[in-house]
Amino acid sequence: MLNRRQLLGAGAAGAAMVSSKAWGKTTNMGLPEAAQMESAQTAYTPRPDSGPDYTPVVTLNGWTLPHRMNNGVKEFHLVAEPVERELADGMIAHLWGYNGQSTGPTIEAVEGDRVRIYVTNRLPEHTSVHWHGLILPSGMDGVGGLSHPGIPPGKTFVYEFDLIKSGTFMYHPHADEMVQMAMGMMGMFVIHPKDPTFMPVDRDFLIMLNAFDIDPGTYVPRIMTMTDFNLWTWNSRIFPDIDPLVVNKGDKVRVRVGNLTMTNHPIHMHGYDFKVTCTDGGWVPPEAQWPEVSIDIPVGAMRAYEFVADHLGDWAIHCHKSHHTMNAMGHDVPTFIGVNKKPLTRTIRQFQPEYMPMGTAGMADMGVMEMPLPDNTIPMMTGWGPHGPIEMGGMFSVVKVRDGIDADDYSDPGWYENPPGEQAYEWTGELPEFASNNSPKTLLTPKPTSKG
């Protein structure tokens, strides 16, 4: 078994590197060794040194599964098993996943490849793997009981098929699907074009949207939850511990986002507009690509967009459903905005002197105060930036665009320092008059009578 030290090799500071060279030298062509990943840091895969050239994807807080060649076939080994996943510093989840992590490792191959994927089941019940969006033989589709029998505990099944189209796809169980996906079993499958000149990019990021319902102080998700999830994650990771998307100025960048939650997610990126270039049904022809600043990712779907990184800075990227950028939410918390809590506070402090009233002026004080928390949880609003609390959580990260970033460098460059004159500041002078309106009626603005 490959250990973490073998998988995480030399690379840019703060980034890990996954190498498949050891697999190519394997002499035993029996069951491939199953690579394991113990770390939740982002792992960087170098460009291929043979075959068609492509830019490997960078799975935020994830990694790419190594493969070996066997008589022209790319062989992979997935292991379905219980795992411990660090959702954030100070919070561990007991999940089901693949090869030591949830989400599972990204599978990368090239259009035209034939792949052979061994799936070993170390779960307490049967499982299967559905290759979501791939065109393949019916018996390889992974629907337990329909495509083939379920994979019993302790057994290994083999899936083998040709990759007939490029694009971004997903994999997940189609056996006891509600339980196994709620426990974190899912991953991404990227097929690069066989023509290196087709849709090339300099940086290619990958995000899987998933969600859990884990009560503070506990470790195992509630598998029966349908809508009221309290942890909204990217690749089973939550802010402030989702790694940034580090980009060199001038790079052409692709971001691929898959959604295996139970709701849609409008992903919004600050500072840029972008073109939607791919769905899980295929590449969008250039004449049909459309501009956006937010792209909605439906349930069970993938969208990819591209932009040229020509604006330096730190740019937020997040789901635009506001409760999806919070952690460990309680859904029954009453609203106290405008309530006078002073009499109640005096009474409570007779018994609990450290009591802090909150919520009367909004919830921002939660991002500042350091209060004791239950075991194994994280504050609802958290994260600190260069100018104070960011007051975010869940599905939030930062696109960091800088000059002089090397092509294989994905390490965090730190916070951006705004140039003089390019940062909002407090105004202490005389204020201009401002208009106000207290009428609910529609007011028409007259056409200008002159220029200026």
C-alpha positions in Angstrom: 0.0 0.0 0.0 1.3 3.5 -0.9 1.6 5.5 2.2 1.2 9.3 2.6 5.0 9.9 2.4 5.2 8.1 -1.0 2.1 10.0 -2.3 3.1 13.5 -1.1 6.4 14.3 -2.7 8.4 17.3 -3.6 6.5 20.3 -5.0 5.7 23.9 -4.4 5.6 25.0 -0.8 2.2 24.1 0.8 1.2 21.8 -2.1 1.4 18.1 -2.4 2.3 16.1 -5.4 0.8 12.7 -6.5 2.9 10.6 -8.8 2.0 7.6 -10.9 5.6 6.5 -11.8 5.6 3.8 -9.1 2.6 2.3 -10.7 4.2 2.2 -14.1 7.0 0.1 -12.7 4.7 -2.4 -11.1 5.7 -5.9 -12.2 2.8 -7.8 -10.6 -0.1 -7.4 -13.0 -2.6 -8.9 -10.5 -4.9 -6.6 -8.4 -3.4 -3.1 -8.5 -2.2 -1.6 -5.2 -4.8 0.7 -3.7 -3.4 4.2 -3.1 -4.5 5.8 0.2 -4.6 9.5 1.1 -4.4 10.6 4.8 -4.2 14.3 4.2 -7.0 16.8 3.5 -4.6 19.2 1.8 -4.8 19.9 -2.0 -2.6 17.5 -3.9 -0.9 18.6 -7.2 -0.5 16.1 -10.0 2.3 16.9 -12.5 1.7 17.0 -16.3 1.9 13.6 -18.0 5.3 12.7 -19.4 3.8 10.4 -22.1 0.7 10.2 -24.2 -1.4 13.3 -25.0 -0.5 16.4 -23.1 -3.1 18.0 -20.8 -3.3 20.2 -17.8 -4.1 18.0 -14.8 -7.0 19.1 -12.7 -6.4 20.5 -9.2 -9.1 19.1 -6.8 -9.4 21.5 -4.0 -8.5 19.7 -0.8 -8.4 16.5 -2.8 -6.2 14.4 -5.0 -6.0 12.3 -8.2 -6.0 8.5 -8.1 -2.8 7.1 -9.6 -3.0 4.4 -12.3 -0.8 1.8 -13.9 -0.6 0.6 -17.5 -1.4 -3.0 -18.2 -1.1 -4.0 -21.9 -2.4 -0.6 -23.0 -5.2 -0.4 -20.4 -5.2 2.2 -17.6 -5.9 0.4 -14.4 -7.3 2.1 -11.2 -8.2 0.7 -7.8 -11.0 2.2 -5.8 -11.6 1.0 -2.2 -15.0 1.8 -0.7 -14.5 2.0 3.1 -15.2 3.9 6.3 -13.0 7.0 6.6 -12.3 9.9 8.9 -12.4 13.2 7.1 -11.2 16.5 8.5 -13.9 18.9 7.5 -12.0 21.8 9.1 -9.4 22.3 11.7 -11.1 21.0 14.9 -13.9 19.0 13.2 -13.7 15.4 12.1 -16.5 13.4 10.4 -16.8 9.6 10.4 -17.9 9.0 6.8 -17.8 6.4 4.1 -15.6 7.2 1.1 -12.9 5.9 -1.1 -9.2 5.2 -0.6 -9.0 7.0 2.8 -11.0 10.1 2.0 -14.4 11.6 1.3 -14.9 12.8 -1.3 -13.1 10.1 -3.2 -10.1 10.7 -5.4 -10.5 12.2 -8.8 -10.0 9.8 -11.7 -8.2 11.4 -14.7 -7.8 9.8 -18.1 -7.8 10.8 -21.8 -10.5 10.4 -24.5 -10.0 7.1 -26.3 -8.4 5.4 -23.3 -9.6 2.0 -22.2 -9.9 1.9 -18.4 -10.2 -1.0 -16.0 -11.4 0.1 -12.5 -11.2 -2.4 -9.7 -13.6 -1.7 -6.8 -13.0 -3.4 -3.5 -15.8 -3.2 -0.9 -14.7 -2.7 2.7 -18.1 -1.4 3.8 -20.4 -3.4 6.1 -23.0 -3.7 3.2 -23.0 -4.2 -0.5 -22.2 -1.3 -2.8 -21.7 -0.4 -6.5 -20.3 2.4 -8.5 -22.3 4.4 -11.1 -20.3 6.3 -13.6 -22.5 9.4 -13.8 -22.7 10.8 -17.3 -20.3 8.4 -19.0 -21.3 6.6 -22.2 -20.6 2.9 -21.6 -22.1 -0.7 -21.8 -25.2 -1.3 -19.8 -23.6 -3.9 -17.6 -20.9 -1.4 -16.5 -23.3 1.3 -15.5 -23.2 0.5 -11.8 -26.9 0.3 -10.8 -27.0 -2.5 -8.3 -29.5 -5.2 -9.2 -30.1 -3.8 -12.7 -26.6 -3.4 -14.3 -25.0 -6.2 -12.2 -25.3 -7.7 -8.7 -24.2 -5.5 -5.8 -20.6 -5.8 -4.7 -20.7 -7.8 -1.4 -18.5 -6.8 1.6 -15.0 -8.1 1.2 -15.3 -8.6 -2.6 -13.8 -6.9 -5.6 -15.6 -6.2 -8.9 -14.1 -4.9 -12.1 -15.5 -2.2 -14.4 -13.9 -2.0 -17.9 -14.9 0.4 -20.7 -13.7 2.8 -23.3 -13.8 6.5 -22.8 -15.5 7.7 -25.9 -15.9 11.4 -25.1 -14.1 14.0 -23.1 -15.6 16.1 -20.3 -16.3 16.2 -16.6 -18.3 13.4 -15.0 -18.9 12.0 -11.5 -19.1 8.6 -9.7 -21.2 7.5 -6.8 -22.9 4.4 -5.5 -26.2 3.2 -7.0 -26.8 0.7 -4.1 -28.5 1.9 -0.9 -27.8 5.3 -2.6 -29.5 7.5 0.0 -27.4 6.1 2.9 -24.1 5.8 1.0 -24.2 9.2 -0.6 -25.3 10.8 2.7 -22.2 9.2 4.2 -19.9 10.9 1.7 -19.4 8.4 -1.1 -18.8 10.3 -4.4 -16.0 11.6 -6.6 -15.2 13.2 -9.9 -14.1 11.6 -13.2 -12.3 13.9 -15.7 -11.7 12.8 -19.3 -9.3 15.1 -21.1 -9.5 15.6 -24.9 -7.2 13.5 -27.0 -6.4 16.6 -29.0 -4.2 18.8 -26.8 -5.2 21.9 -28.8 -8.9 21.5 -28.0 -10.1 23.7 -25.1 -6.6 24.1 -23.4 -6.3 26.0 -20.1 -3.4 26.9 -17.9 -5.1 26.0 -14.6 -8.0 23.6 -14.1 -9.8 23.5 -10.7 -12.3 20.9 -9.6 -15.0 21.3 -6.9 -17.6 18.7 -5.8 -20.5 20.2 -3.9 -21.8 17.9 -1.1 -23.5 18.4 2.3 -23.9 16.8 5.7 -26.1 17.0 8.7 -23.8 16.5 11.7 -24.9 17.7 15.2 -22.2 19.6 17.2 -20.4 17.1 19.4 -21.1 14.1 17.1 -19.2 12.6 14.2 -21.7 10.6 12.0 -24.0 12.3 9.6 -27.8 12.0 9.9 -28.5 9.9 6.9 -32.3 10.6 6.8 -32.0 14.4 6.4 -33.6 15.5 3.2 -33.2 19.3 3.1 -32.0 20.8 6.5 -28.3 20.1 6.2 -26.1 22.1 8.5 -22.7 21.7 6.8 -22.4 22.7 3.2 -19.1 21.6 1.8 -16.7 21.6 -1.2 -15.0 18.3 -1.5 -16.1 17.5 2.1 -14.3 20.6 3.3 -15.7 23.8 4.9 -14.4 27.4 5.1 -12.1 28.7 6.5 -10.2 25.5 5.6 -11.0 25.2 1.9 -7.8 25.9 0.0 -7.7 29.0 -2.3 -7.6 28.9 -6.1 -4.2 30.3 -6.8 -3.7 31.8 -10.3 -1.0 33.6 -12.2 -2.1 36.9 -13.9 -2.9 36.1 -17.5 -3.6 32.5 -17.0 -6.6 31.0 -18.7 -8.5 29.2 -15.9 -11.2 26.6 -15.9 -13.4 25.8 -12.8 -15.4 22.6 -12.9 -18.2 22.2 -10.3 -20.3 19.1 -9.8 -23.3 18.9 -7.5 -24.4 15.8 -5.6 -26.3 17.6 -2.9 -30.1 17.7 -2.7 -30.5 21.3 -3.9 -29.1 23.6 -6.5 -26.2 26.0 -5.9 -25.7 29.3 -7.6 -21.9 29.6 -7.6 -20.8 33.3 -7.8 -17.3 34.5 -8.4 -16.3 38.1 -7.6 -14.2 40.4 -9.8 -14.9 38.6 -13.1 -17.3 37.6 -15.7 -16.8 34.2 -17.3 -18.1 31.9 -20.1 -19.8 28.6 -19.4 -17.9 26.2 -21.6 -19.0 22.7 -20.5 -21.9 20.8 -19.0 -21.9 17.1 -18.0 -23.5 16.5 -21.4 -20.5 17.8 -23.3 -18.5 20.9 -24.3 -20.4 24.0 -25.3 -19.5 25.2 -28.9 -17.8 28.6 -28.8 -20.8 30.3 -30.6 -23.1 28.9 -27.9 -21.1 29.8 -24.8 -22.8 32.4 -22.6 -21.4 35.0 -20.1 -22.2 34.9 -16.4 -21.0 36.0 -13.1 -23.0 33.3 -11.3 -23.8 29.9 -12.6 -26.5 27.7 -11.1 -25.4 24.0 -10.6 -28.5 21.8 -10.6 -28.7 18.6 -8.6 -26.8 15.7 -10.2 -25.2 18.0 -12.7 -21.9 19.7 -13.6 -21.0 23.1 -15.0 -17.6 24.3 -16.1 -16.7 27.9 -16.8 -13.5 29.7 -18.0 -12.0 33.1 -17.6 -8.7 34.9 -18.2 -7.1 36.0 -14.9 -6.4 39.6 -15.8 -7.6 41.3 -12.5 -5.1 41.1 -9.6 -6.5 40.6 -6.2 -8.3 38.3 -3.7 -11.7 37.5 -5.1 -14.4 35.6 -3.2 -16.0 32.6 -4.8 -19.0 31.0 -3.0 -22.5 29.7 -3.2 -24.9 32.6 -3.3 -27.5 30.9 -1.0 -26.5 32.7 2.2 -27.2 29.8 4.5 -24.8 27.7 2.5 -21.9 30.0 3.6 -22.4 29.2 7.2 -21.4 26.3 9.4 -23.2 24.2 12.0 -26.4 26.2 11.8 -29.2 25.8 14.2 -32.5 26.1 12.4 -34.6 26.9 15.4 -32.8 30.0 16.6 -35.2 32.8 17.2 -34.6 36.3 15.7 -33.7 38.9 18.3 -33.1 41.9 16.1 -34.5 45.0 17.8 -35.2 43.1 21.1 -34.1 44.8 24.4 -32.2 42.0 26.2 -30.8 44.1 29.0 -33.3 43.0 31.7 -33.0 39.4 30.7 -29.2 39.7 30.6 -29.0 41.0 34.2 -31.1 38.1 35.4 -29.1 35.4 33.6 -25.8 36.9 34.7 -26.8 36.3 38.3 -26.4 32.6 37.5 -24.0 32.7 34.6 -21.7 35.7 34.8 -20.1 35.0 31.5 -23.4 35.2 29.6 -23.1 37.3 26.4 -26.3 38.5 24.7 -26.2 38.2 21.0 -28.4 38.8 17.9 -30.1 42.1 18.9 -28.1 44.0 16.2 -27.6 41.1 13.8 -25.3 38.1 13.9 -22.0 39.7 12.9 -20.7 39.6 16.5 -20.5 35.8 16.1 -17.7 36.3 13.7 -15.7 38.3 16.3 -16.4 36.7 19.6 -14.3 33.6 20.6 -16.8 31.6 22.6 -16.4 28.0 23.9 -17.8 25.5 21.5 -19.1 21.9 21.9 -16.6 19.2 20.9 -16.1 18.5 17.2 -17.8 21.5 15.7 -16.8 24.9 14.2 -18.3 28.4 14.5 -21.3 29.2 12.3 -19.5 32.4 11.0 -15.7 32.4 11.0 -12.5 33.2 9.1 -10.2 36.2 9.3 -8.9 38.3 6.5 -6.4 41.1 6.4 -9.0 43.6 7.5 -11.0 41.7 10.1 -13.5 38.9 10.3 -14.8 37.5 7.0 -17.9 36.1 8.7 -18.4 33.2 6.3 -18.4 29.4 6.4 -19.4 26.4 4.3 -19.1 26.9 0.5 -16.7 29.8 0.4 -13.1 30.2 -0.8 -10.9 32.8 -2.5 -9.5 33.1 -6.0 -6.0 34.6 -5.5 -4.6 36.2 -8.7 -1.0 37.4 -8.5 1.9 38.3 -10.8 4.8 35.8 -11.0 3.2 32.6 -9.9 5.0 29.6 -11.4 3.0 27.2 -13.5 3.2 24.4 -10.9 2.9 26.6 -7.8 -0.5 26.3 -6.0 0.8 27.4 -2.6 -1.1 30.2 -0.8 0.6 33.5 -1.6 -1.0 35.2 1.4 -3.4 38.2 1.4 -3.4 40.7 -1.4 -2.2 44.2 -0.6 -4.4 46.7 -2.3 -2.5 49.5 -4.2 -2.9 53.1 -2.9 -6.2 54.6 -3.9 -7.8 51.2 -4.6 -9.3 50.4 -1.2 -12.5 51.7 0.3 -11.9 54.0 3.3 -13.8 56.0 5.9 -15.1 59.4 4.8 -14.9 62.2 7.4 -15.7 65.2 5.2 -19.0 66.8 4.4 -21.6 64.4 3.0 -23.5 65.2 -0.2 -27.3 65.3 0.1 -29.0 61.9 -0.4 -32.5 61.1 -1.6 -34.9 58.9 0.2 -38.3 57.5 -0.5 -41.0 56.1 1.8 -43.6 55.4 -0.9 -44.3 51.9 -2.1 -45.4 53.2 -5.5 -43.3 52.9 -8.7 -41.5 56.1 -9.4 -40.5 56.9 -13.0 -37.1 58.5 -13.6 -37.4 61.3 -16.2 -35.2 61.2 -19.2 -32.1 63.5 -19.0 -32.6 66.8 -20.6 -28.9 67.4 -21.3 -25.6 65.5 -21.3 -23.5 65.3 -18.2 
